[in-house]
């Protein structure tokens, strides 16, 4: 990828001139700029994939969210391929592939196996000397690959436990596009950070402060405003030329509810992951590309029986996409998911979790602009105010989380970023629109101009 080449280039340049302050500043600016460009690409791709979904769902051309989510997930398997390939190659060389796989299966599907069998080589962290680009923990990729990454098996266990939650959240984020507009879907699904904070406060996984409460209330107020406008606006009057099909208020309410539920499940998923993986400085890190690759793998493996079930229940009669156009939309959607994940990961390394998180709020205005251009749907000013309030609410929560992180860092040294980067990485993958607001590094960015 060009990003990493550029990184290497700036690195070697600044090494040449050891005291070359200027060159490293230029390198830093270049990295940051590249990061921001990648971030804009991600925002564009996410919004694009929502509109692609909307074009075939909203008018029932191919309203098969389960098929689409399943197909999307299958592309995630590519993310795990490099790690799996490396591990397999290592074990073939060592000549112990068969035993390793056997013990791995025992380990993941515990059939009364002893708890003490955790010394298989698969559990070792990924080859210690390689720095895996996707091992994005630490807001800059940690250069000592040796800092306790979860091994393949441990990662597989977590992926296995999370794959259903993840799929549900994604399925709902897709399915809601059958019933509501892209703009509303984007606004509602992006509330996951609010739920994360509320659930986190109840389960004591997050510290809850008055200002955070303010931010959360602001965001919720925005959401209520938007949903109220959704149900009262009489679509037939204003947008006679809109290409978005007319939906009854009850149908739009269903779509908005699905989007909210998706955000809520996502929040549960985040909190549970945070509690499971732990956020202490000594907690092992998760190789996220491997994690999501395995989530994709388990979903492919476990969820195919739902095709006949949904078909028989007449919930989603199984059929392959009937026309090349629909195939094109579905494949483009899956590829843009995959590409945006990779671009997003690089944007994280090149800028910071916070910049990425705040930047992703841009999907909200972009969706609204997209609706005007693509579907000639024009929203009243009040709707825009609602959207702005949601984004502002997120902003407040962000700044607060950042302050806490700085306090924590002054007490413990700088391990704060790691869990955040991990969380952002985790959070991102909820279909897309979830920018879980993390405690990134706004102050640092402000101070560095």
C-alpha atoms as one frame of an Amber mdcrd trajectory, in Angstrom:
protein
   0.000   0.000   0.000   1.236   3.465  -0.841   0.730   4.605   2.721   3.320
   2.295   4.170   5.799   3.059   1.415   5.354   6.722   2.132   5.874   6.015
   5.809   9.096   4.145   5.139  10.231   6.943   2.918   9.658   9.605   5.543
  11.271   7.362   8.124  14.459   6.773   6.182  14.603  10.444   5.267  14.445
  11.563   8.857  17.017   8.965   9.862  19.465  10.299   7.281  19.422  13.704
   8.850  19.605  12.839  12.468  18.991  16.293  13.778  16.850  17.139  10.770
  14.019  18.576  12.782  12.591  20.210   9.699  12.476  17.073   7.634  10.698
  15.144  10.363   8.166  17.935  10.740   7.546  17.805   7.005   7.300  14.022
   7.250   4.809  14.420  10.077   2.715  16.859   8.094   2.783  14.556   5.076
   1.708  11.602   7.225  -1.070  13.588   8.809  -2.292  14.848   5.451  -2.237
  11.358   3.999  -4.139  10.163   7.057  -6.791  12.831   6.564  -7.134  11.974
   2.875  -7.615   8.315   3.778 -10.166   9.354   6.378 -12.131  11.292   3.765
 -11.975   8.221   1.539 -13.467   6.151   4.365 -16.273   8.652   4.933 -17.013
   8.587   1.219 -16.946   4.778   0.989 -19.217   4.300   3.990 -21.741   6.751
   2.709 -21.503   5.167  -0.732 -22.161   1.713   0.644 -25.229   2.989   2.504
 -26.636   4.488  -0.659 -25.847   1.311  -2.585 -27.715  -0.663   0.048 -30.567
   1.800  -0.026 -30.959   1.621  -3.823 -31.789  -2.078  -3.763 -33.474  -2.279
  -0.351 -35.754   0.736  -0.183 -37.794  -0.088  -3.273 -37.617  -3.858  -2.705
 -35.547  -4.506  -5.828 -33.504  -6.968  -3.806 -34.479  -6.506  -0.179 -32.304
  -9.234   1.241 -30.292  -7.779   4.110 -29.333 -11.220   5.424 -27.863 -12.231
   2.084 -26.076  -8.903   1.795 -24.639  -9.033   5.322 -23.570 -12.649   4.843
 -21.906 -11.774   1.561 -20.183  -8.754   3.124 -18.897 -10.837   5.997 -17.374
 -13.364   3.650 -15.064 -10.653   2.349 -13.729 -10.179   5.882 -12.079 -13.574
   5.693  -9.446 -11.935   3.478  -8.363  -9.864   6.471  -7.256 -12.942   8.382
  -5.589 -14.583   5.409  -2.082 -13.098   5.871  -1.848 -14.141   9.529  -3.300
 -17.591   8.918  -0.980 -18.086   5.986   2.070 -17.112   8.070   1.072 -19.371
  10.944   0.352 -22.324   8.666   3.649 -21.867   6.863   5.436 -21.784  10.202
   3.821 -25.032  11.320   4.414 -26.794   8.023   8.074 -25.925   8.370   8.074
 -27.218  11.918   6.155 -30.273  10.705   3.463 -30.107  13.370   0.496 -28.727
  11.448  -1.897 -31.611  12.084  -1.454 -31.781  15.841  -1.685 -28.025  16.084
  -4.996 -27.930  14.248  -6.380 -30.765  16.365  -5.461 -29.094  19.599  -6.759
 -25.789  18.250 -10.184 -27.265  17.609 -10.213 -28.761  21.092  -9.278 -25.388
  22.480 -11.983 -23.384  20.703 -14.791 -25.913  21.063 -14.197 -27.003  24.637
 -15.268 -30.633  24.859 -14.216 -31.151  28.419 -10.574 -30.640  27.595  -8.272
 -29.812  30.459  -7.810 -26.122  31.062  -4.062 -26.490  31.261  -3.436 -27.291
  27.611  -2.575 -23.792  26.582   0.985 -24.349  25.490   0.376 -24.986  21.812
   2.587 -22.961  19.544  -0.518 -21.404  17.974  -0.996 -19.478  21.159   2.291
 -17.703  20.781   1.979 -14.116  19.697   2.401 -13.565  16.000   6.007 -13.778
  14.946   7.553 -11.436  17.410   9.753  -9.595  14.990   7.184  -8.670  12.437
   5.317  -5.492  12.983   1.871  -6.137  11.737   0.361  -3.065  10.229  -3.062
  -4.021  11.413  -1.923  -4.593  14.897  -3.139  -1.184  15.541  -2.974  -0.925
  19.155  -1.322   2.127  20.486  -2.321   5.147  18.498   0.806   4.778  16.464
   1.394   1.140  15.599   3.581  -0.218  18.336   6.969  -0.886  16.871   7.886
  -3.589  19.310   5.775  -6.356  17.860   6.635  -8.182  21.008   4.257  -6.448
  23.373   1.962  -9.356  24.116  -0.426  -9.816  21.221  -3.122 -12.415  21.706
  -2.249 -15.582  19.824  -4.367 -17.094  17.104  -6.315 -19.374  19.407  -7.115
 -16.800  22.012  -8.211 -14.412  19.275 -10.336 -17.140  17.688 -12.074 -17.749
  21.008 -13.035 -14.103  21.331 -14.106 -13.892  17.672 -16.245 -16.962  18.161
 -17.994 -15.416  21.147 -18.586 -12.138  19.373 -19.466 -13.158  15.846 -23.218
 -13.410  16.430 -23.520 -10.057  18.204 -21.470  -8.469  15.476 -23.586 -10.033
  12.750 -26.826  -8.947  14.409 -25.689  -5.355  14.713 -24.609  -5.355  11.078
 -27.722  -7.089   9.866 -29.923  -4.482  11.534 -27.824  -1.651  10.140 -28.432
  -3.109   6.670 -32.061  -4.064   7.168 -33.091  -0.632   8.406 -32.305   0.746
   4.942 -35.409  -1.063   3.685 -37.583   1.138   5.838 -35.925   4.467   6.461
 -33.756   7.030   4.703 -29.978   6.862   4.514 -29.651  10.081   6.511 -31.769
   8.843   9.382 -30.122   5.426   9.346 -26.716   7.106   9.597 -27.771   9.365
  12.454 -29.384   6.571  14.447 -26.666   3.987  13.986 -24.049   6.524  15.008
 -25.602   6.783  18.465 -23.738   3.661  19.552 -21.254   5.804  21.456 -24.083
   7.239  23.533 -25.305   3.771  24.439 -21.761   2.638  25.126 -21.444   5.432
  27.628 -24.765   4.674  29.317 -24.221   0.900  29.489 -20.625   1.566  30.493
 -21.786   3.753  33.358 -24.177   1.069  34.591 -21.598  -1.718  34.341 -18.869
   0.547  35.730 -16.799   0.101  32.589 -16.830   3.845  31.926 -16.509   6.852
  34.176 -19.588   9.001  33.944 -19.230  12.744  34.391 -21.683  15.605  34.296
 -20.283  16.913  31.022 -20.512  13.512  29.408 -24.110  13.406  30.540 -24.595
  16.769  28.870 -23.091  15.463  25.631 -25.223  12.335  25.760 -28.391  14.321
  26.417 -27.501  16.655  23.570 -27.009  13.756  21.191 -30.238  12.094  22.332
 -32.123  15.358  21.942 -30.841  15.558  18.370 -31.948  11.992  17.739 -35.428
  12.677  19.105 -35.702  15.791  16.955 -34.684  13.903  13.832 -37.034  11.004
  14.491 -39.918  13.351  15.249 -39.336  15.109  11.933 -39.131  11.720  10.238
 -42.641  10.781  11.316 -44.357  14.097  10.863 -42.901  15.175   7.549 -45.386
  14.500   4.808 -43.125  13.119   2.121 -45.727  13.360  -0.602 -46.035  17.137
  -0.495 -42.498  18.372  -0.409 -40.588  15.934  -2.561 -42.820  14.983  -5.413
 -39.676  14.363  -7.457 -37.801  12.394  -4.794 -36.615   8.970  -5.931 -36.847
   7.595  -2.392 -40.055   5.509  -2.272 -42.875   6.765  -0.059 -42.877   5.118
   3.322 -45.590   5.278   5.941 -44.619   6.818   9.300 -44.926   3.401  10.941
 -42.513   1.904   8.440 -40.023   4.718   8.923 -40.399   4.240  12.673 -39.541
   0.565  12.233 -36.429   1.449  10.216 -35.293   4.030  12.751 -35.887   1.551
  15.558 -33.773  -1.091  13.786 -30.968   1.421  13.352 -31.141   2.343  17.047
 -31.234  -1.305  18.088 -28.217  -1.928  15.894 -26.358   0.849  17.706 -27.430
  -0.565  21.060 -26.234  -4.114  20.293 -23.034  -2.594  19.048 -22.558  -0.778
  22.318 -23.097  -3.977  24.297 -20.543  -5.643  22.085 -18.002  -2.888  22.701
 -18.437  -2.889  26.460 -18.271  -6.669  26.729 -15.166  -6.725  24.578 -13.620
  -4.017  26.725 -14.377  -6.004  29.873 -13.173  -9.272  28.331  -9.959  -8.123
  26.728  -9.406  -5.750  29.600  -8.031  -2.284  29.297  -5.174  -2.428  31.751
  -1.687  -1.601  30.493  -0.687  -5.245  30.833  -3.714  -6.521  28.923  -2.770
  -8.352  25.750  -3.497  -6.629  22.479  -5.739  -7.958  19.797  -4.655  -8.181
  16.193  -7.810  -6.631  14.799  -7.460  -7.779  11.201  -7.158 -11.339  12.460
 -10.065 -10.800  14.844 -12.417  -9.580  12.130 -11.168 -12.120   9.633 -12.083
 -14.851  12.107 -15.428 -13.213  12.876 -16.102 -13.392   9.141 -15.003 -17.015
   9.054 -17.234 -18.084  11.964 -20.198 -16.229  10.488 -19.762 -18.028   7.164
 -19.491 -21.304   9.008 -22.334 -20.896  11.482 -24.952 -18.799   9.762 -25.622
 -20.525   6.441 -28.421 -22.654   7.969 -30.376 -19.422   8.402 -30.831 -19.161
   4.628 -33.318 -22.078   4.418 -34.903 -21.092   7.742 -35.519 -17.479   6.688
 -36.713 -18.767   3.330 -39.255 -21.162   4.834 -40.421 -18.544   7.306 -40.974
 -16.286   4.314 -38.891 -13.675   6.092 -36.337 -13.551   3.307 -37.000 -16.022
   0.476 -33.640 -17.172  -0.804 -32.647 -16.150  -4.295 -29.419 -15.092  -5.887
 -29.278 -11.542  -7.193 -31.330 -11.719 -10.408 -29.575  -9.094 -12.521 -25.959
  -8.106 -13.205 -26.779  -4.631 -11.862 -27.692  -6.047  -8.454 -24.621  -8.292
  -8.406 -22.564  -5.239  -9.224 -24.095  -3.259  -6.347 -23.585  -6.083  -3.852
 -19.991  -6.771  -4.841 -19.148  -3.064  -4.899 -20.671  -2.753  -1.460 -18.582
  -5.618  -0.075 -15.403  -4.343  -1.676 -15.992  -0.853  -0.376 -16.466  -2.331
   3.116 -13.160  -4.110   2.861 -11.325  -1.183   1.315 -12.714   1.257   3.849
 -11.560  -1.012   6.668  -8.032  -0.993   5.344  -8.014   2.744   4.630  -9.531
   3.355   8.042  -6.826   1.313   9.755  -4.104   3.307   8.005  -5.822   6.594
   8.805  -5.716   5.548  12.468  -1.964   5.031  12.378  -1.268   8.199  10.446
  -3.441  10.516  12.536  -4.992   9.417  15.824  -8.076   7.630  17.146  -9.719
  10.904  18.021  -9.252  12.551  14.655 -10.659   9.472  12.971 -13.610   9.258
  15.321 -14.580  12.892  15.009 -13.905  12.804  11.289 -16.339   9.953  10.854
 -19.180  12.151  12.092 -18.888  13.665   8.626 -20.870  10.679   7.366 -23.958
  12.414   8.773 -23.827  15.654   6.732 -22.496  13.739   3.725 -25.488  11.393
   3.828 -27.854  14.348   3.922 -26.095  15.999   0.986 -26.095  12.653  -0.809
 -29.856  12.405  -0.349 -30.263  15.766  -2.048 -28.062  14.843  -4.984 -28.866
  11.158  -5.445 -32.488  10.983  -4.358 -33.533  14.655  -4.639 -34.754  14.526
  -1.053 -34.547  17.882   0.649 -34.742  18.113   4.405 -35.950  21.162   6.305
 -33.592  23.268   8.428 -34.832  21.643  11.642 -33.545  18.265  10.472 -30.109
  19.765   9.869 -30.200  21.315  13.342 -30.956  17.872  14.760 -28.043  16.368
  12.862 -25.734  19.151  14.063 -26.824  18.628  17.678 -26.021  14.919  17.415
 -22.534  15.667  16.097 -21.967  18.336  18.777 -23.049  15.908  21.490 -20.442
  13.434  20.282 -17.861  16.196  20.312 -18.497  16.967  23.984 -18.192  13.311
  24.965 -14.935  13.109  23.007 -13.305  16.045  24.742 -14.327  14.663  28.114
 -12.917  11.219  27.406  -9.706  12.831  26.241  -9.361  14.735  29.512  -9.735
  11.530  31.491  -7.134   9.873  29.384  -4.673  12.682  30.000  -5.309  12.406
  33.748  -4.799   8.667  33.615  -1.601   9.108  31.659  -0.158  11.518  34.161
  -0.789   8.921  36.859   0.280   5.784  35.063   2.401   6.781  32.116   1.051
   6.595  28.637  -0.908   3.457  28.232  -4.167   5.278  27.712  -4.051   5.408
  23.949  -3.697   1.708  23.585  -7.082   0.735  24.804  -8.613   3.562  22.855
  -6.995   2.610  19.652  -8.120  -0.920  20.336 -11.616   0.281  20.990 -11.741
   2.418  17.912 -10.545  -0.496  15.912 -13.178  -2.639  17.479 -15.809  -0.066
  17.055 -15.219   0.828  13.568 -16.340  -2.407  12.161 -19.922  -2.101  13.022
 -21.148  -2.103   9.552 -19.783   1.202   9.117 -21.493   4.002  10.560 -20.271
   3.459  14.000 -17.793   5.883  15.042 -17.499   4.923  18.627 -16.290   8.098
  20.156 -13.014   7.270  21.810 -10.707   9.062  24.070  -8.254   9.967  21.348
  -5.846  12.810  21.236  -7.555  16.051  20.436  -5.453  18.150  22.786  -2.277
  16.845  21.328  -3.496  17.692  17.877  -4.609  21.136  18.888  -1.291  21.857
  20.497   0.650  20.595  17.520  -1.486  22.812  15.339
